[in-house]
């Protein structure tokens, strides 16, 4: 089996050396970089299967790098894990909103980091259930191919997380999605994020859906679902 390639970008050599040591011990092929400004070119030439990024780096932040990578067709789907000292809830939300797949605060456990990397790569490799590219409920049309949502033909300006949240609930119309389940499947098991984060995103999503927000039903004390019948917004 071909070794998975991982790129580690952090301005502290001690961190990249430590991470590389533990990943290589698990059989990964690892490249490290301590210069953020070279990270984009390195990622394009190396084509890693997964990228680990610090956030606070000189000249170019991990958030900026993540957004650039997500806009590159050849790297857009490469999982990104933030490894950073910025560990407040709002920092985690910003990191995940920028397109990252996971977020681990410093100081960190190398063993936990490796487990998270392995879990993400397993999830990607697992066969996926076929899902419809387009889902329409009421006047809401979600198109996974174009990563867009429209209401009566008007395109909604959704964040990546809002899109994932809406798609998950639309795919499972009629089934209750607990807050914990949504955290696991939308925020990729970043359980450090409080469940009220889900409530905040659902509230913003409802505001953007306008008079179609009545499809999103609150199940008190449990979570949310896309109802089989539209309720008054």
Beta strands, then each sheet from edge to edge (+ up, - down):
strand 1: 5-9
strand 2: 29-33
strand 3: 50-53
strand 4: 79-84
strand 5: 102-105
strand 6: 134-137
strand 7: 140-143
strand 8: 148-151
strand 9: 154-155
strand 10: 177-178
strand 11: 216-219
strand 12: 223-226
sheet 1: 2+ 1+ 3+ 4+ 5+
sheet 2: 6+ 7- 8+ 9-
sheet 3: 10+ 12- 11+
end
